[in-house]
């Protein structure tokens, strides 16, 4: 019999990534950066475009 599942411990509650420009020639480097980011074990990751500045 197994006991209750433990809640995962997160190192960071939230990581937000804002994309300013997408360059297909940098996808390998971007993947490496995201791998390193996820190694920090964030609870939540939000990725999206930056908002236009007024």
N, C-alpha and C positions, 0 to 999 in steps of 0.2 A: 504494500500500500504506500502511496506517496502522500506527502504532506501538501499543504496549500502552496500554490505558486507564489514565489517571491516577486515583488514588484521590481522591475529592472531599475538599476540606479543610473541616472543620467549625469554626465559631467556638466552639461550646459542645458538650460531650459529651452532656449531658442537661438537659432542661427538664421539670420536673414541674408540672402544673397541677391543683390540687385545687378542685373545685366545692363550694361550701357551699350555694348556693341557685340554682335556675334560674328566672329571670324572663323570660318570653317577650317582654316589652316591651323588653328590653335585648339582643335578638339581634343587632341591627345593631352596637351597640357591642362586643359580644363578638366578632363577626366581624372587626371592625377590630383589636381587641387580638390576635387570633390571627394576622392578617396581619402585624402588626408583630413578633410573636414569631417567626414563620417567616422573616421577613426577616433575623433573626439567624443563620440557617443552623445550627440545632442538628442534631446527629447523630441524636438521638432525642427524641421528645416523648411524654410519658405524661399522659393526661388521665383523671381519675376523681373519684369523690365522696370527700369527706373521711371519715376514719374517725370513728366515734362516740367521743367521749371517755368514759372510765370514770367 
